[in-house]
Amino acid sequence: MLADALHDVKVGAAAEKEEATTTPSYLKITGGGKDRVIELQKQEIIIGRGTKCGIRLPLKTVSRKHARLSLRNGEYSIEDLGSVNGTYVNGKKVAKCVLRNNDQIDIGEVKILLYEDQTLQKA
């Protein structure tokens, strides 16, 4: 009986975690000549100017593999991958940072806004 109760707790917590990650999240990318809105659909995305990056920013101020955007436990985070010009969140240089709704990420001359909101429409 106790094992069943513990199992139910784990299932319940797992269900809450799954529910927390099902809210659509978007990135609004501006600057660098091409503005766009993309829906985040992967657990991890590399941002950079390299041809194999999930989000490609082909600018000289962006490193080939500039930053990693990842989803863990229902939270997005950004991690600088040793870029030359750095990664900034809300104007502060970061090595790694948990992101919140409406945070602004600056990579080179590109601004990326994180939206965890179903009302944002794709452009």
All heavy atoms as an XYZ file, in Angstrom:
944
protein
N       0.811     -1.187      0.000
C       0.000      0.000      0.000
C       0.862      1.261      0.000
O       0.584      2.186     -0.737
C      -0.917      0.019      1.221
C      -1.959     -1.037      1.223
S      -3.457     -0.241      0.705
C      -4.590     -1.520      0.966
N       1.895      1.286      0.840
C       2.771      2.445      0.887
C       3.487      2.615     -0.449
O       3.625      3.721     -0.951
C       3.786      2.319      2.031
C       4.756      3.477      2.183
C       3.992      4.778      2.413
C       5.719      3.229      3.316
N       3.909      1.496     -1.049
C       4.563      1.565     -2.356
C       3.626      2.152     -3.401
O       4.041      2.948     -4.239
C       5.039      0.176     -2.790
N       2.347      1.764     -3.359
C       1.369      2.326     -4.289
C       1.206      3.824     -4.070
O       1.112      4.594     -5.019
C       0.010      1.634     -4.137
C       0.041      0.205     -4.642
O       0.920     -0.109     -5.476
O      -0.802     -0.595     -4.193
N       1.168      4.255     -2.824
C       1.024      5.684     -2.512
C       2.231      6.459     -3.025
O       2.096      7.543     -3.592
C       0.850      5.885     -1.009
N       3.440      5.915     -2.822
C       4.651      6.587     -3.321
C       4.642      6.638     -4.836
O       5.033      7.634     -5.428
C       5.901      5.873     -2.811
C       6.181      6.011     -1.321
C       7.380      5.166     -0.940
C       6.406      7.460     -0.928
N       4.184      5.554     -5.461
C       4.099      5.532     -6.918
C       3.160      6.633     -7.405
O       3.466      7.357     -8.346
C       3.623      4.165     -7.412
C       3.449      4.107     -8.892
N       4.518      4.143     -9.754
C       2.336      4.049     -9.657
C       4.065      4.116    -10.999
N       2.745      4.048    -10.960
N       2.020      6.794     -6.734
C       1.063      7.831     -7.107
C       1.671      9.215     -6.977
O       1.437     10.073     -7.806
C      -0.208      7.733     -6.253
C      -1.031      6.505     -6.599
O      -0.817      5.939     -7.694
O      -1.864      6.107     -5.770
N       2.489      9.428     -5.941
C       3.133     10.732     -5.748
C       4.088     11.006     -6.905
O       4.081     12.088     -7.474
C       3.885     10.787     -4.394
C       4.740     12.026     -4.307
C       2.889     10.741     -3.253
N       4.873     10.021     -7.287
C       5.806     10.207     -8.394
C       5.064     10.487     -9.691
O       5.443     11.354    -10.449
C       6.702      8.972     -8.553
C       7.724      8.828     -7.452
C       8.551      7.595     -7.651
C       9.505      7.386     -6.503
N      10.265      6.149     -6.644
N       4.005      9.735     -9.919
C       3.218      9.946    -11.128
C       2.636     11.349    -11.118
O       2.664     12.068    -12.100
C       2.112      8.874    -11.263
C       1.144      9.232    -12.368
C       2.747      7.524    -11.522
N       2.110     11.774     -9.957
C       1.541     13.114     -9.839
C       2.570     14.194    -10.105
O       2.330     15.132    -10.844
N       3.762     14.063     -9.525
C       4.819     15.045     -9.729
C       5.277     15.036    -11.185
O       5.509     16.077    -11.781
C       5.998     14.765     -8.799
N       5.388     13.842    -11.755
C       5.785     13.744    -13.161
C       4.734     14.385    -14.055
O       5.066     15.064    -15.029
C       6.006     12.284    -13.555
N       3.468     14.196    -13.712
C       2.392     14.792    -14.505
C       2.443     16.308    -14.422
O       2.265     17.000    -15.421
C       1.040     14.275    -14.026
N       2.709     16.871    -13.227
C       2.822     18.324    -13.089
C       3.990     18.857    -13.911
O       3.893     19.885    -14.563
C       3.010     18.705    -11.621
C       1.751     18.579    -10.805
C       1.997     18.868     -9.332
O       2.986     19.554     -9.019
O       1.210     18.392     -8.509
N       5.123     18.145    -13.868
C       6.298     18.564    -14.626
C       5.990     18.548    -16.116
O       6.313     19.475    -16.835
C       7.477     17.643    -14.306
C       8.775     18.091    -14.938
C       9.928     17.321    -14.356
C      10.461     16.363    -15.363
N      11.609     15.625    -14.939
N       5.323     17.499    -16.583
C       4.960     17.402    -17.995
C       4.019     18.535    -18.378
O       4.184     19.159    -19.412
C       4.310     16.047    -18.276
C       4.019     15.835    -19.744
C       3.452     14.457    -20.011
O       3.864     13.499    -19.347
O       2.579     14.352    -20.887
N       3.042     18.833    -17.510
C       2.094     19.902    -17.782
C       2.811     21.248    -17.865
O       2.502     22.076    -18.706
C       1.038     19.943    -16.680
C      -0.051     20.964    -16.916
C      -1.095     20.918    -15.831
O      -1.637     19.836    -15.574
O      -1.360     21.987    -15.230
N       3.810     21.451    -17.005
C       4.543     22.717    -16.990
C       5.313     22.930    -18.286
O       5.536     24.060    -18.702
C       5.497     22.762    -15.804
N       5.736     21.854    -18.949
C       6.530     21.996    -20.163
C       5.672     22.004    -21.427
O       6.200     22.166    -22.515
C       7.576     20.868    -20.279
O       6.898     19.625    -20.319
C       8.559     20.908    -19.136
N       4.350     21.825    -21.307
C       3.521     21.783    -22.499
C       3.051     23.165    -22.950
O       2.494     23.296    -24.010
C       2.296     20.874    -22.292
O       1.545     21.354    -21.178
C       2.709     19.435    -22.066
N       3.236     24.207    -22.137
C       2.884     25.553    -22.552
C       3.814     25.949    -23.689
O       5.025     25.871    -23.540
C       3.052     26.553    -21.388
O       2.214     26.136    -20.328
C       2.699     27.950    -21.810
N       3.271     26.358    -24.818
C       4.138     26.742    -25.932
C       5.050     27.911    -25.553
O       4.624     28.835    -24.874
C       3.153     27.169    -27.021
C       1.862     26.559    -26.647
C       1.863     26.464    -25.156
N       6.286     27.831    -25.971
C       7.243     28.905    -25.761
C       7.783     29.329    -27.112
O       7.962     28.509    -28.013
C       8.376     28.445    -24.856
O       7.875     28.143    -23.571
N       8.023     30.621    -27.239
C       8.458     31.195    -28.504
C       9.674     32.070    -28.294
O       9.882     32.625    -27.217
C       7.348     32.067    -29.110
C       6.068     31.328    -29.357
C       5.094     31.225    -28.366
C       5.828     30.715    -30.582
C       3.918     30.538    -28.600
C       4.641     30.027    -30.804
C       3.693     29.947    -29.812
O       2.526     29.261    -30.042
N      10.450     32.217    -29.355
C      11.533     33.181    -29.398
C      11.213     34.190    -30.486
O      10.915     33.807    -31.621
C      12.865     32.508    -29.724
C      13.416     31.538    -28.700
C      14.716     30.923    -29.226
C      13.652     32.209    -27.361
N      11.251     35.459    -30.138
C      11.113     36.526    -31.125
C      12.518     37.052    -31.367
O      13.156     37.590    -30.464
C      10.199     37.628    -30.598
C       9.992     38.737    -31.593
C       9.024     39.782    -31.062
C       8.808     40.871    -32.099
N       7.880     41.897    -31.600
N      13.003     36.871    -32.585
C      14.377     37.214    -32.940
C      14.362     38.450    -33.820
O      13.715     38.460    -34.872
C      15.060     36.029    -33.665
C      15.001     34.777    -32.774
C      16.489     36.379    -34.043
C      15.426     33.503    -33.452
N      15.072     39.492    -33.384
C      15.145     40.737    -34.153
C      16.595     41.161    -34.302
O      17.427     40.915    -33.430
C      14.349     41.878    -33.482
O      14.840     42.090    -32.167
C      12.867     41.561    -33.406
N      16.874     41.812    -35.428
C      18.230     42.268    -35.711
C      18.919     41.346    -36.691
O      18.485     40.222    -36.936
N      19.979     41.837    -37.267
C      20.709     41.019    -38.220
C      20.022     40.893    -39.558
O      20.349     40.032    -40.358
N      19.015     41.737    -39.809
C      18.374     41.773    -41.117
C      17.188     40.853    -41.309
O      16.502     40.936    -42.316
N      16.928     39.936    -40.365
C      15.808     39.021    -40.555
C      15.091     38.814    -39.222
O      15.578     38.109    -38.344
C      16.304     37.675    -41.096
C      15.179     36.727    -41.440
C      15.700     35.424    -42.026
C      14.544     34.490    -42.329
N      14.999     33.194    -42.791
N      13.930     39.452    -39.072
C      13.125     39.287    -37.865
C      12.226     38.073    -38.038
O      11.696     37.830    -39.120
C      12.269     40.528    -37.613
C      13.102     41.758    -37.323
O      14.339     41.639    -37.223
O      12.518     42.847    -37.207
N      12.053     37.319    -36.951
C      11.200     36.136    -37.029
C      10.754     35.703    -35.639
O      11.347     36.082    -34.636
C      11.926     35.000    -37.735
C      13.201     34.561    -37.046
C      14.000     33.632    -37.933
N      15.116     33.071    -37.211
C      16.376     33.208    -37.553
N      16.687     33.883    -38.627
N      17.331     32.660    -36.850
N       9.710     34.889    -35.608
C       9.218     34.269    -34.382
C       9.225     32.766    -34.614
O       8.719     32.290    -35.624
C       7.789     34.751    -34.039
C       7.242     33.991    -32.838
C       7.769     36.248    -33.789
N       9.825     32.044    -33.673
C       9.849     30.585    -33.806
C       9.301     29.954    -32.527
O       9.490     30.480    -31.434
C      11.256     30.037    -34.119
C      12.252     30.414    -33.025
C      11.742     30.511    -35.460
C      13.583     29.721    -33.159
N       8.612     28.839    -32.689
C       8.133     28.082    -31.536
C       9.226     27.104    -31.125
O       9.797     26.408    -31.966
C       6.858     27.322    -31.880
C       6.283     26.582    -30.695
C       4.948     25.907    -30.979
O       4.392     26.105    -32.081
O       4.486     25.172    -30.099
N       9.506     27.067    -29.831
C      10.514     26.138    -29.327
C       9.905     24.748    -29.253
O       8.881     24.546    -28.598
C      10.994     26.580    -27.945
C      11.765     27.893    -27.930
C      12.053     28.325    -26.511
C      13.046     27.769    -28.723
N      10.541     23.796    -29.929
C      10.007     22.440    -29.979
C      11.025     21.388    -29.583
O      10.728     20.207    -29.589
C       9.479     22.150    -31.386
C       8.341     23.067    -31.774
C       7.856     22.798    -33.187
O       8.548     22.215    -34.010
N       6.640     23.239    -33.466
N      12.242     21.802    -29.240
C      13.288     20.860    -28.870
C      13.745     21.122    -27.442
O      13.619     22.222    -26.927
C      14.490     20.988    -29.819
C      14.172     20.606    -31.243
C      15.401     20.685    -32.097
C      15.093     20.277    -33.524
N      16.277     20.342    -34.376
N      14.320     20.112    -26.824
C      14.856     20.234    -25.467
C      16.143     21.060    -25.440
O      16.473     21.653    -24.423
C      15.149     18.846    -24.878
C      13.922     17.991    -24.702
C      13.039     18.490    -23.581
O      13.503     18.953    -22.564
N      11.741     18.406    -23.784
N      16.839     21.094    -26.574
C      18.116     21.810    -26.631
C      18.338     22.355    -28.040
O      18.092     21.655    -29.015
C      19.245     20.855    -26.250
C      20.587     21.517    -26.176
C      21.654     20.567    -25.659
O      21.613     20.238    -24.457
O      22.499     20.148    -26.463
N      18.779     23.608    -28.100
C      19.051     24.248    -29.385
C      20.374     25.000    -29.267
O      20.590     25.737    -28.302
C      17.945     25.253    -29.768
C      16.592     24.562    -29.885
C      18.281     25.966    -31.079
C      15.432     25.519    -30.067
N      21.230     24.812    -30.247
C      22.473     25.588    -30.317
C      22.197     26.823    -31.168
O      21.610     26.737    -32.248
C      23.630     24.768    -30.933
C      23.898     23.504    -30.101
C      24.878     25.626    -31.065
C      24.370     23.752    -28.690
N      22.640     27.975    -30.661
C      22.500     29.246    -31.371
C      23.897     29.673    -31.805
O      24.831     29.680    -31.000
C      21.899     30.332    -30.446
C      20.536     29.881    -29.911
C      21.782     31.663    -31.183
C      19.987     30.770    -28.804
N      24.048     30.028    -33.086
C      25.348     30.475    -33.570
C      25.319     30.738    -35.059
O      24.280     30.642    -35.698
N      26.469     31.065    -35.601
C      26.529     31.338    -37.032
C      26.888     30.096    -37.852
O      26.833     30.109    -39.076
C      27.478     32.498    -37.333
C      28.924     32.214    -37.258
C      29.751     33.364    -37.859
N      31.088     32.920    -38.106
C      32.089     33.055    -37.249
N      31.896     33.665    -36.105
N      33.282     32.594    -37.547
N      27.216     29.003    -37.190
C      27.557     27.757    -37.872
C      26.363     27.177    -38.618
O      25.220     27.333    -38.202
N      26.641     26.492    -39.710
C      25.582     25.965    -40.574
C      24.758     24.863    -39.913
O      23.648     24.595    -40.341
C      26.163     25.436    -41.898
O      27.138     24.436    -41.597
C      26.778     26.550    -42.711
N      25.290     24.213    -38.883
C      24.564     23.124    -38.225
C      23.810     23.579    -36.972
O      23.231     22.758    -36.275
C      25.525     21.988    -37.882
C      26.100     21.327    -39.123
C      26.976     20.156    -38.789
C      27.515     19.543    -40.071
N      28.340     18.371    -39.816
N      23.787     24.871    -36.699
C      23.087     25.383    -35.512
C      21.573     25.344    -35.717
O      21.090     25.596    -36.819
C      23.524     26.813    -35.207
S      25.225     26.905    -34.624
N      20.850     25.067    -34.648
C      19.388     25.041    -34.706
C      18.801     26.413    -34.972
O      17.788     26.549    -35.651
N      19.423     27.435    -34.393
C      19.065     28.823    -34.692
C      20.325     29.471    -35.246
O      21.304     29.665    -34.535
C      18.563     29.581    -33.447
C      17.279     28.927    -32.933
C      18.333     31.055    -33.778
C      16.755     29.519    -31.650
N      20.293     29.757    -36.531
C      21.475     30.274    -37.218
C      21.404     31.788    -37.314
O      20.416     32.346    -37.788
C      21.586     29.665    -38.617
C      22.890     30.011    -39.274
C      23.219     29.068    -40.411
N      24.520     29.426    -40.924
C      24.719     30.125    -42.032
N      23.691     30.504    -42.765
N      25.937     30.422    -42.423
N      22.457     32.442    -36.825
C      22.594     33.897    -36.889
C      23.890     34.190    -37.643
O      24.955     34.280    -37.037
C      22.648     34.487    -35.471
C      21.495     34.113    -34.531
C      21.769     34.633    -33.133
C      20.180     34.627    -35.069
N      23.827     34.305    -38.970
C      25.043     34.422    -39.784
C      25.647     35.834    -39.749
O      25.652     36.550    -40.736
C      24.559     34.044    -41.182
C      23.123     34.445    -41.194
C      22.633     34.232    -39.789
N      26.168     36.211    -38.587
C      26.772     37.532    -38.398
C      28.172     37.373    -37.819
O      28.434     36.449    -37.039
C      25.908     38.366    -37.436
C      24.453     38.564    -37.848
C      23.649     39.104    -36.681
C      24.382     39.501    -39.033
N      29.053     38.308    -38.148
C      30.435     38.240    -37.665
C      30.540     38.396    -36.148
O      31.491     37.926    -35.549
C      31.286     39.295    -38.356
C      31.500     38.995    -39.817
C      32.388     40.020    -40.480
C      32.551     39.659    -41.940
N      33.470     40.570    -42.626
N      29.560     39.041    -35.515
C      29.583     39.242    -34.059
C      29.085     38.021    -33.292
O      29.069     38.024    -32.065
C      28.727     40.467    -33.668
O      27.402     40.281    -34.167
C      29.317     41.752    -34.223
N      28.691     36.976    -34.013
C      28.172     35.752    -33.408
C      29.178     34.629    -33.655
O      29.644     34.424    -34.776
C      26.792     35.390    -34.020
C      26.269     34.084    -33.460
C      25.802     36.521    -33.799
N      29.516     33.884    -32.603
C      30.443     32.758    -32.737
C      29.767     31.592    -33.448
O      28.540     31.515    -33.518
C      30.916     32.310    -31.348
O      31.669     33.325    -30.727
N      30.586     30.671    -33.985
C      30.019     29.526    -34.706
C      29.032     28.752    -33.837
O      27.952     28.391    -34.269
C      31.131     28.593    -35.188
C      31.850     29.136    -36.397
C      32.875     28.128    -36.926
N      33.673     28.752    -37.943
C      34.831     29.376    -37.720
N      35.315     29.427    -36.490
N      35.491     29.940    -38.703
N      29.438     28.447    -32.621
C      28.542     27.856    -31.616
C      28.565     28.823    -30.445
O      29.429     28.748    -29.580
C      29.013     26.470    -31.195
C      28.795     25.420    -32.247
C      29.139     24.041    -31.716
C      28.863     22.975    -32.754
N      29.207     21.634    -32.253
N      27.627     29.732    -30.421
C      27.648     30.850    -29.483
C      27.024     30.491    -28.132
O      27.609     30.752    -27.084
C      26.901     32.042    -30.097
C      27.201     33.328    -29.428
N      28.055     34.262    -29.971
C      26.763     33.856    -28.266
C      28.132     35.302    -29.169
N      27.350     35.075    -28.119
N      25.823     29.897    -28.155
C      25.109     29.613    -26.907
C      24.212     28.398    -27.071
O      23.843     28.025    -28.181
C      24.269     30.827    -26.500
N      23.866     27.811    -25.928
C      22.956     26.665    -25.905
C      21.713     27.066    -25.126
O      21.802     27.501    -23.977
C      23.609     25.475    -25.219
C      22.677     24.267    -25.058
C      23.317     23.121    -24.290
N      24.467     22.603    -25.011
C      25.724     22.631    -24.542
N      25.993     23.146    -23.368
N      26.715     22.136    -25.262
N      20.550     26.886    -25.732
C      19.267     27.107    -25.081
C      18.705     25.731    -24.754
O      18.606     24.879    -25.639
C      18.321     27.866    -26.013
C      16.952     28.213    -25.479
C      17.062     29.271    -24.385
C      16.066     28.728    -26.591
N      18.380     25.489    -23.485
C      17.895     24.157    -23.129
C      16.714     24.232    -22.172
O      16.540     25.204    -21.441
C      19.026     23.317    -22.523
O      19.609     23.980    -21.427
N      15.908     23.186    -22.219
C      14.740     23.049    -21.363
C      14.991     21.893    -20.410
O      15.213     20.767    -20.827
C      13.489     22.766    -22.205
C      12.199     22.488    -21.441
C      11.768     23.711    -20.642
C      11.092     22.084    -22.410
N      14.979     22.193    -19.109
C      15.178     21.186    -18.072
C      14.185     21.460    -16.941
O      14.098     22.585    -16.461
C      16.590     21.238    -17.484
C      17.695     21.083    -18.496
C      18.194     19.647    -18.597
N      19.414     19.543    -19.370
C      19.457     19.481    -20.693
N      18.359     19.544    -21.386
N      20.602     19.372    -21.326
N      13.474     20.443    -16.523
C      12.535     20.555    -15.401
C      11.566     21.722    -15.569
O      11.278     22.445    -14.619
C      13.287     20.679    -14.075
C      14.166     19.476    -13.812
O      13.779     18.347    -14.092
N      15.350     19.712    -13.291
N      11.107     21.938    -16.791
C      10.119     22.982    -17.045
C      10.681     24.389    -17.121
O       9.918     25.348    -17.208
N      12.007     24.548    -17.094
C      12.626     25.873    -17.162
C      13.615     25.944    -18.322
O      14.399     25.017    -18.525
C      13.391     26.193    -15.876
C      12.542     26.388    -14.672
C      13.355     26.831    -13.474
O      14.451     26.285    -13.245
O      12.885     27.735    -12.765
N      13.572     27.051    -19.038
C      14.567     27.292    -20.077
C      15.788     27.955    -19.469
O      15.678     28.756    -18.537
C      13.997     28.188    -21.181
C      13.071     27.450    -22.104
C      11.698     27.525    -21.942
C      13.579     26.639    -23.120
C      10.844     26.816    -22.773
C      12.731     25.936    -23.955
C      11.372     26.027    -23.779
O      10.536     25.324    -24.598
N      16.942     27.622    -19.997
C      18.173     28.295    -19.589
C      19.022     28.523    -20.828
O      18.868     27.856    -21.852
C      18.936     27.474    -18.547
O      19.359     26.246    -19.095
N      19.902     29.510    -20.708
C      20.839     29.821    -21.785
C      22.242     29.675    -21.214
O      22.493     30.037    -20.071
C      20.600     31.245    -22.357
C      21.457     31.501    -23.598
C      20.850     32.322    -21.335
C      20.771     31.253    -24.877
N      23.137     29.104    -22.012
C      24.519     28.919    -21.589
C      25.441     29.401    -22.703
O      25.307     28.974    -23.855
C      24.777     27.441    -21.301
C      26.195     27.131    -20.919
C      26.439     25.646    -20.703
O      25.514     24.835    -20.912
O      27.576     25.293    -20.346
N      26.342     30.297    -22.363
C      27.338     30.756    -23.324
C      28.330     29.620    -23.552
O      28.753     28.951    -22.612
C      28.054     31.997    -22.793
C      28.971     32.591    -23.832
O      28.479     33.387    -24.652
O      30.171     32.247    -23.838
N      28.698     29.387    -24.800
C      29.595     28.279    -25.147
C      31.012     28.757    -25.431
O      31.692     28.245    -26.305
C      29.028     27.512    -26.346
C      27.680     26.837    -26.106
C      27.155     26.192    -27.385
C      27.770     25.814    -24.978
N      31.461     29.757    -24.663
C      32.812     30.275    -24.845
C      32.907     31.242    -26.003
O      33.955     31.370    -26.637
N      31.833     31.951    -26.275
C      31.809     32.889    -27.399
C      32.780     34.046    -27.166
O      33.123     34.369    -26.034
C      30.399     33.449    -27.581
O      30.042     34.269    -26.481
N      33.200     34.673    -28.246
C      34.119     35.810    -28.164
C      33.425     37.046    -27.597
O      33.958     37.731    -26.729
C      34.720     36.117    -29.561
C      35.539     37.393    -29.532
C      35.558     34.942    -30.039
N      32.204     37.334    -28.053
C      31.509     38.566    -27.668
C      30.528     38.409    -26.509
O      29.931     39.383    -26.072
C      30.784     39.156    -28.882
C      31.774     39.641    -29.914
O      32.779     40.245    -29.589
N      31.501     39.353    -31.172
N      30.339     37.206    -26.016
C      29.496     36.994    -24.850
C      28.014     36.870    -25.158
O      27.542     37.172    -26.249
N      27.292     36.415    -24.132
C      25.846     36.279    -24.168
C      25.301     37.110    -23.019
O      25.798     37.024    -21.899
C      25.434     34.798    -23.998
O      26.008     34.038    -25.073
C      23.936     34.620    -24.016
N      24.290     37.911    -23.307
C      23.729     38.829    -22.316
C      22.251     38.526    -22.117
O      21.530     38.271    -23.079
C      23.898     40.277    -22.775
C      25.350     40.695    -22.859
C      26.142     40.325    -23.942
C      25.929     41.444    -21.844
C      27.477     40.686    -24.018
C      27.260     41.812    -21.905
C      28.028     41.428    -22.991
O      29.358     41.792    -23.054
N      21.808     38.572    -20.868
C      20.394     38.430    -20.539
C      19.983     39.675    -19.769
O      20.570     39.987    -18.728
C      20.116     37.153    -19.714
C      18.654     37.092    -19.285
C      20.481     35.908    -20.517
N      19.014     40.386    -20.320
C      18.535     41.634    -19.726
C      19.682     42.598    -19.427
O      19.725     43.247    -18.391
C      17.707     41.351    -18.465
C      16.500     40.490    -18.767
O      15.910     40.581    -19.842
N      16.132     39.635    -17.836
N      20.653     42.656    -20.360
C      21.752     43.604    -20.259
C      22.947     43.148    -19.440
O      23.943     43.857    -19.357
N      22.888     41.971    -18.845
C      24.001     41.475    -18.021
C      24.655     40.274    -18.687
O      23.977     39.348    -19.121
C      23.499     41.085    -16.631
C      22.969     42.267    -15.854
C      22.526     41.856    -14.477
C      21.986     43.094    -13.758
N      21.459     42.779    -12.452
N      25.991     40.296    -18.716
C      26.731     39.188    -19.308
C      26.579     37.957    -18.421
O      26.705     38.041    -17.202
C      28.205     39.555    -19.453
C      29.006     38.562    -20.258
C      30.401     39.080    -20.529
C      31.131     38.120    -21.443
N      32.459     38.628    -21.796
N      26.285     36.814    -19.061
C      26.070     35.576    -18.311
C      26.895     34.437    -18.894
O      27.176     34.404    -20.090
C      24.574     35.176    -18.297
C      23.734     36.234    -17.613
C      24.050     34.884    -19.684
N      27.265     33.512    -18.019
C      27.857     32.247    -18.465
C      26.732     31.228    -18.631
O      26.696     30.473    -19.597
C      28.883     31.753    -17.456
N      25.805     31.232    -17.665
C      24.630     30.372    -17.704
C      23.552     31.060    -16.885
O      23.843     31.637    -15.841
C      24.934     28.989    -17.127
C      23.812     28.006    -17.311
C      24.223     26.599    -16.926
C      23.087     25.639    -17.238
N      23.478     24.253    -17.011
N      22.307     30.988    -17.368
C      21.237     31.723    -16.710
C      19.897     31.047    -16.968
O      19.602     30.670    -18.100
C      21.216     33.153    -17.255
S      19.943     34.205    -16.580
N      19.091     30.901    -15.909
C      17.714     30.434    -16.063
C      16.915     31.598    -16.625
O      17.059     32.738    -16.191
C      17.125     29.967    -14.716
C      15.637     29.645    -14.849
C      17.880     28.745    -14.205
N      16.077     31.306    -17.608
C      15.298     32.347    -18.279
C      13.867     32.388    -17.765
O      13.315     31.368    -17.380
C      15.294     32.097    -19.789
C      16.657     32.120    -20.463
C      16.542     31.640    -21.900
C      17.262     33.510    -20.393
N      13.309     33.567    -17.790
C      11.912     33.794    -17.412
C      11.180     34.415    -18.590
O      11.790     34.958    -19.512
C      11.826     34.736    -16.204
C      12.538     34.223    -14.975
C      11.769     33.075    -14.353
N      12.493     32.550    -13.203
C      12.826     31.287    -13.043
N      12.508     30.397    -13.950
N      13.470     30.889    -11.990
N       9.865     34.370    -18.533
C       9.033     34.975    -19.568
C       9.443     36.427    -19.788
O       9.650     37.170    -18.834
C       7.562     34.878    -19.147
C       6.622     35.231    -20.265
O       6.902     34.975    -21.430
N       5.505     35.820    -19.920
N       9.572     36.825    -21.040
C       9.931     38.182    -21.476
C      11.387     38.551    -21.250
O      11.745     39.721    -21.372
C       9.023     39.243    -20.840
C       7.596     39.116    -21.323
O       7.358     38.872    -22.499
N       6.659     39.253    -20.419
N      12.257     37.602    -20.916
C      13.688     37.906    -20.828
C      14.225     38.212    -22.214
O      13.803     37.615    -23.209
C      14.471     36.737    -20.229
C      14.473     36.727    -18.717
O      14.014     37.716    -18.108
O      14.937     35.725    -18.142
N      15.180     39.138    -22.264
C      15.828     39.488    -23.532
C      17.244     38.949    -23.529
O      18.030     39.232    -22.629
C      15.864     40.998    -23.736
C      16.576     41.377    -25.031
C      16.536     42.866    -25.285
O      15.469     43.430    -25.387
N      17.703     43.481    -25.387
N      17.565     38.178    -24.555
C      18.894     37.621    -24.758
C      19.541     38.424    -25.875
O      18.945     38.587    -26.940
C      18.816     36.134    -25.164
C      18.026     35.341    -24.133
C      20.206     35.558    -25.381
C      17.496     34.013    -24.647
N      20.753     38.926    -25.639
C      21.499     39.645    -26.672
C      22.695     38.801    -27.076
O      23.527     38.426    -26.243
C      21.979     41.004    -26.162
C      20.829     41.953    -25.871
O      19.905     42.018    -26.696
O      20.864     42.616    -24.826
N      22.751     38.502    -28.369
C      23.867     37.766    -28.958
C      24.325     38.583    -30.148
O      23.611     38.682    -31.149
C      23.436     36.341    -29.371
C      23.081     35.529    -28.123
C      24.518     35.665    -30.191
C      22.613     34.126    -28.393
N      25.513     39.186    -30.025
C      25.961     40.115    -31.057
C      24.963     41.253    -31.150
O      24.539     41.805    -30.141
N      24.548     41.579    -32.366
C      23.560     42.647    -32.552
C      22.125     42.125    -32.610
O      21.204     42.867    -32.926
C      23.898     43.438    -33.815
C      23.859     42.582    -35.062
C      24.911     42.943    -36.090
O      26.095     42.954    -35.741
O      24.525     43.226    -37.230
N      21.933     40.858    -32.272
C      20.620     40.228    -32.332
C      19.984     40.206    -30.942
O      20.645     39.892    -29.951
C      20.734     38.791    -32.887
C      19.401     38.079    -32.860
C      21.299     38.817    -34.298
N      18.703     40.546    -30.907
C      17.924     40.498    -29.676
C      16.929     39.348    -29.795
O      16.237     39.212    -30.790
C      17.191     41.811    -29.447
C      18.139     42.972    -29.241
C      17.418     44.233    -28.870
C      18.350     45.415    -28.734
N      19.636     45.185    -28.160
N      16.892     38.527    -28.753
C      15.997     37.376    -28.725
C      15.141     37.497    -27.471
O      15.664     37.555    -26.363
C      16.790     36.055    -28.706
C      17.723     35.974    -29.917
C      15.846     34.861    -28.648
C      18.701     34.813    -29.873
N      13.827     37.544    -27.653
C      12.906     37.617    -26.532
C      12.242     36.263    -26.325
O      11.757     35.654    -27.286
C      11.837     38.678    -26.765
C      12.330     40.117    -26.818
C      11.201     41.057    -27.237
C      12.890     40.542    -25.479
N      12.227     35.778    -25.086
C      11.568     34.527    -24.750
C      10.147     34.828    -24.306
O       9.931     35.650    -23.416
C      12.303     33.807    -23.618
C      11.607     32.557    -23.072
C      11.657     31.427    -24.095
C      12.216     32.116    -21.763
N       9.192     34.168    -24.941
C       7.786     34.292    -24.569
C       7.245     32.922    -24.217
O       7.292     32.016    -25.036
C       6.953     34.849    -25.737
C       7.234     36.281    -26.056
C       8.097     36.602    -27.095
C       6.635     37.299    -25.337
C       8.354     37.927    -27.407
C       6.883     38.623    -25.644
C       7.742     38.933    -26.682
O       8.002     40.240    -26.979
N       6.748     32.772    -23.012
C       6.061     31.542    -22.614
C       4.582     31.880    -22.582
O       3.980     32.023    -21.539
C       6.558     31.074    -21.256
C       8.012     30.661    -21.292
C       8.561     30.314    -19.928
O       8.013     30.791    -18.916
O       9.538     29.571    -19.877
N       4.016     32.047    -23.772
C       2.675     32.601    -23.870
C       1.987     32.066    -25.113
O       2.522     32.164    -26.210
C       2.788     34.126    -23.942
C       1.450     34.832    -23.892
O       0.404     34.160    -23.871
O       1.458     36.053    -23.896
N       0.796     31.576    -24.958
C       0.052     31.020    -26.073
C      -0.509     32.113    -26.985
O      -0.918     31.840    -28.097
C      -1.107     30.165    -25.568
C      -0.635     28.936    -24.830
C      -1.781     28.178    -24.209
O      -2.784     28.742    -23.821
N      -1.630     26.871    -24.102
N      -0.537     33.361    -26.527
C      -1.173     34.426    -27.313
C      -0.253     35.008    -28.375
O      -0.703     35.710    -29.258
C      -1.658     35.574    -26.410
O      -0.529     36.155    -25.756
C      -2.665     35.074    -25.392
N       1.043     34.747    -28.303
C       1.969     35.277    -29.296
C       1.758     34.531    -30.602
O       1.812     33.313    -30.656
C       3.418     35.128    -28.839
C       4.481     35.676    -29.761
C       4.358     37.210    -29.862
C       5.862     35.309    -29.275
N       1.512     35.253    -31.663
C       1.268     34.641    -32.965
C       2.563     34.610    -33.762
O       3.369     35.534    -33.702
C       0.219     35.461    -33.746
C      -1.125     35.518    -33.051
C      -1.786     34.159    -32.952
O      -1.751     33.382    -33.896
N      -2.369     33.860    -31.821
N       2.747     33.573    -34.545
C       3.899     33.499    -35.442
C       3.781     34.581    -36.492
O       2.708     34.843    -37.007
C       3.984     32.135    -36.121
C       4.417     31.030    -35.189
C       4.621     29.760    -35.977
C       5.072     28.646    -35.067
N       5.332     27.429    -35.782
N       4.923     35.184    -36.808
C       4.924     36.250    -37.836
C       4.944     35.636    -39.214
O       5.392     34.560    -39.433
C       6.130     37.149    -37.650
